[in-house]
Amino acid sequence: MIDPSARRARGRPRERVLDVDRITDAALAVLKKDGLRGLTMRGVAARLGVTPSALYHHVPSRDALLAAVQERFAAGLDTSGFGTLPLREALSRWAWSYLLLLRAQPELVPVIVEVPLAQTPHTSLMYQRVIAGFAAAGWPEESIIGSMSVLETYIFGAALDSPSPDDVYAPGSSAREPLLARTYAAFSASVEDRGERPRDALFRLGVEAILTGLHQVWGSGRGWPGAPR
């Protein structure tokens, strides 16, 4: 007699059905291991244990795969402040969420730079929310893309610099470095007083400096309480 449980199991797939989410997961793993240049459809297929042709039923090309990775990343960015908070606070919240995601996945920086916005509708909607925040605060239209790009470029650099040690500026024991020793000690004390890690303190300072500088160049003053005019 045939075991009924064996009959019920017959024909069931041993693994999860292949889909875009699973392929994107595999692409992220390949990116982390081999970087953007090492990402190929063949490599992703090998990681999933399928043939490359199996991927093309779900993702038509490598470009489409990169777009899926970009869309996954953009979905994690915090745009909740736009339309609910003053622009400066909304941009700061967005920038911090951007940094934290890239610290966890710095290999995605070249993907974000490479993928055209036209191929990523959900990412485009994310940028539209940021742009609408600038426009609602009265910024000239010609200033918005450039201002957003300046902030985004700074975030990329900060994310790539994140692996550097917290004491990278610590002076040696040489007595010929008294000014460096004093300034480093002052910086360290300031960071400690705020209860921050040095890299977080530097990022916060950079974001504030960029937003203040952009305001001085372009801002109307609306939505930027406390910023110099």
C-alpha positions as CSV (number, residue, x, y, z in Angstrom):
1,M,0.0,0.0,0.0
2,I,1.2,3.5,-0.8
3,D,1.8,5.7,2.2
4,P,-0.9,8.6,1.9
5,S,1.6,11.1,3.2
6,A,4.0,10.2,0.4
7,R,1.1,10.5,-2.1
8,R,0.3,14.0,-0.9
9,A,4.0,15.1,-1.1
10,R,4.4,13.9,-4.7
11,G,4.8,16.8,-7.1
12,R,5.5,19.4,-4.4
13,P,8.5,21.7,-5.2
14,R,11.4,21.1,-2.8
15,E,12.4,24.8,-2.9
16,R,10.5,28.0,-2.9
17,V,9.1,29.0,-6.3
18,L,11.5,31.4,-8.1
19,D,10.3,35.0,-8.1
20,V,11.6,38.6,-8.4
21,D,12.0,38.9,-4.6
22,R,14.1,35.7,-4.3
23,I,16.2,36.7,-7.4
24,T,16.8,40.2,-5.8
25,D,17.9,38.5,-2.6
26,A,20.4,36.5,-4.5
27,A,21.6,39.5,-6.4
28,L,22.2,41.4,-3.2
29,A,24.3,38.5,-1.9
30,V,26.4,38.4,-5.1
31,L,26.8,42.2,-4.9
32,K,28.1,42.0,-1.3
33,K,30.5,39.2,-2.2
34,D,31.7,40.3,-5.7
35,G,30.7,43.9,-6.2
36,L,28.9,45.5,-9.1
37,R,31.4,44.2,-11.7
38,G,31.0,40.7,-10.4
39,L,27.2,40.7,-10.7
40,T,26.1,38.6,-13.6
41,M,22.9,36.7,-14.4
42,R,24.9,33.5,-14.5
43,G,26.3,34.2,-11.0
44,V,22.9,34.9,-9.6
45,A,21.5,31.8,-11.2
46,A,24.4,29.7,-9.8
47,R,23.6,31.0,-6.3
48,L,20.0,30.0,-6.7
49,G,20.9,26.6,-8.2
50,V,19.0,27.3,-11.4
51,T,20.0,27.9,-15.0
52,P,20.3,31.5,-16.3
53,S,17.3,31.0,-18.6
54,A,15.1,30.4,-15.5
55,L,15.9,34.0,-14.3
56,Y,14.8,35.5,-17.6
57,H,11.2,34.4,-17.0
58,H,11.1,36.9,-14.1
59,V,13.9,39.4,-14.8
60,P,14.5,40.2,-18.5
61,S,18.1,41.5,-18.2
62,R,20.9,42.4,-15.9
63,D,19.8,46.1,-16.1
64,A,16.3,45.0,-14.9
65,L,18.0,43.1,-12.1
66,L,19.9,46.2,-11.0
67,A,16.7,48.2,-11.2
68,A,15.0,45.6,-8.8
69,V,17.9,46.0,-6.4
70,Q,17.6,49.8,-6.5
71,E,13.8,49.6,-6.0
72,R,14.3,47.4,-3.0
73,F,16.7,49.9,-1.5
74,A,14.6,53.0,-2.2
75,A,11.6,51.3,-0.4
76,G,13.6,51.5,2.8
77,L,14.2,55.2,2.8
78,D,12.3,57.4,5.2
79,T,10.3,60.1,3.3
80,S,7.6,60.4,5.9
81,G,8.8,63.9,6.9
82,F,8.0,65.5,3.6
83,G,4.6,67.2,3.8
84,T,4.5,66.7,7.6
85,L,7.6,68.4,8.9
86,P,9.6,71.5,8.1
87,L,11.9,70.8,5.1
88,R,15.1,70.9,7.1
89,E,13.9,68.2,9.5
90,A,12.4,66.1,6.6
91,L,15.7,66.2,4.7
92,S,17.7,65.3,7.8
93,R,15.4,62.3,8.5
94,W,15.7,61.2,4.9
95,A,19.5,61.6,4.9
96,W,20.0,59.6,8.1
97,S,17.8,56.8,6.8
98,Y,19.8,56.8,3.6
99,L,23.1,56.6,5.5
100,L,22.1,53.8,7.8
101,L,20.9,51.7,4.9
102,L,24.2,52.3,3.0
103,R,26.3,51.6,6.0
104,A,24.8,48.1,6.0
105,Q,25.1,47.7,2.2
106,P,27.9,50.0,1.0
107,E,28.2,47.9,-2.2
108,L,24.9,49.5,-3.3
109,V,26.4,52.9,-3.9
110,P,27.6,52.2,-7.4
111,V,24.3,50.5,-8.2
112,I,22.4,53.7,-7.2
113,V,24.7,55.8,-9.2
114,E,24.4,53.6,-12.3
115,V,20.7,52.8,-12.6
116,P,18.7,55.3,-14.6
117,L,15.8,56.8,-12.8
118,A,13.6,56.1,-15.8
119,Q,13.9,52.3,-15.1
120,T,12.8,52.6,-11.4
121,P,9.2,53.9,-11.0
122,H,9.1,53.5,-7.2
123,T,12.5,55.2,-6.7
124,S,11.2,58.0,-8.9
125,L,8.2,58.4,-6.6
126,M,10.6,58.6,-3.7
127,Y,12.6,61.4,-5.4
128,Q,9.4,63.2,-6.3
129,R,8.4,63.4,-2.6
130,V,11.8,65.0,-1.8
131,I,11.5,67.4,-4.7
132,A,7.9,68.3,-3.7
133,G,9.3,69.1,-0.2
134,F,11.7,71.6,-1.6
135,A,9.0,73.1,-3.9
136,A,6.5,73.5,-1.0
137,A,9.2,75.4,1.0
138,G,9.4,77.9,-1.8
139,W,12.8,76.9,-3.4
140,P,13.4,78.0,-7.0
141,E,12.8,75.1,-9.4
142,E,16.3,75.4,-10.9
143,S,17.8,74.8,-7.4
144,I,16.0,71.7,-6.4
145,I,17.8,68.9,-8.3
146,G,21.2,70.3,-7.6
147,S,20.5,70.8,-3.9
148,M,19.2,67.2,-3.6
149,S,22.2,65.8,-5.5
150,V,24.7,67.7,-3.3
151,L,23.2,66.1,-0.2
152,E,22.9,62.7,-1.8
153,T,26.6,62.8,-2.9
154,Y,27.6,63.7,0.7
155,I,25.6,60.7,2.0
156,F,27.4,58.4,-0.5
157,G,30.8,59.6,0.7
158,A,29.9,59.3,4.4
159,A,28.6,55.7,3.9
160,L,31.8,54.6,2.1
161,D,33.9,56.3,4.9
162,S,31.9,54.5,7.6
163,P,34.4,51.5,8.0
164,S,37.2,53.9,9.0
165,P,38.1,53.6,12.7
166,D,36.6,56.1,15.2
167,D,40.1,57.2,16.2
168,V,41.4,57.8,12.7
169,Y,42.5,61.3,13.6
170,A,44.1,60.4,16.9
171,P,47.6,61.8,17.1
172,G,50.7,59.8,17.8
173,S,52.7,60.2,21.0
174,S,55.1,62.6,19.5
175,A,55.5,66.0,21.3
176,R,55.7,67.7,17.9
177,E,51.9,67.4,17.5
178,P,50.6,69.5,20.4
179,L,47.9,71.3,18.3
180,L,46.7,68.1,16.8
181,A,46.5,66.5,20.2
182,R,44.6,69.5,21.7
183,T,42.1,69.7,18.8
184,Y,41.5,65.9,18.8
185,A,41.0,66.0,22.6
186,A,38.5,68.8,22.2
187,F,36.6,67.0,19.5
188,S,36.6,63.7,21.4
189,A,35.2,65.5,24.5
190,S,32.5,67.2,22.5
191,V,31.4,63.9,20.9
192,E,31.4,62.2,24.3
193,D,29.3,65.0,25.8
194,R,26.7,64.4,23.1
195,G,26.8,60.7,23.6
196,E,27.5,60.1,19.9
197,R,30.0,58.0,18.0
198,P,32.5,60.2,16.1
199,R,31.3,59.1,12.7
200,D,27.7,60.0,13.7
201,A,28.8,63.4,15.0
202,L,30.7,64.1,11.8
203,F,27.7,63.1,9.6
204,R,25.3,65.3,11.6
205,L,27.7,68.2,11.3
206,G,28.1,67.7,7.6
207,V,24.3,67.5,7.0
208,E,23.7,70.6,9.0
209,A,26.5,72.5,7.2
210,I,25.2,71.4,3.8
211,L,21.6,72.3,4.6
212,T,22.6,75.7,6.0
213,G,24.8,76.4,3.0
214,L,22.1,75.4,0.5
215,H,19.7,77.6,2.4
216,Q,22.0,80.6,2.1
217,V,22.3,80.1,-1.6
218,W,18.8,79.2,-2.6
219,G,16.3,79.0,0.3
220,S,13.4,81.3,0.8
221,G,13.4,80.9,4.5
222,R,10.1,79.1,4.7
223,G,10.4,75.8,6.5
224,W,13.9,76.5,7.8
225,P,13.5,77.8,11.4
226,G,16.7,79.1,12.9
227,A,18.7,79.0,9.7
228,P,20.7,82.2,8.9
229,R,19.4,84.5,6.3
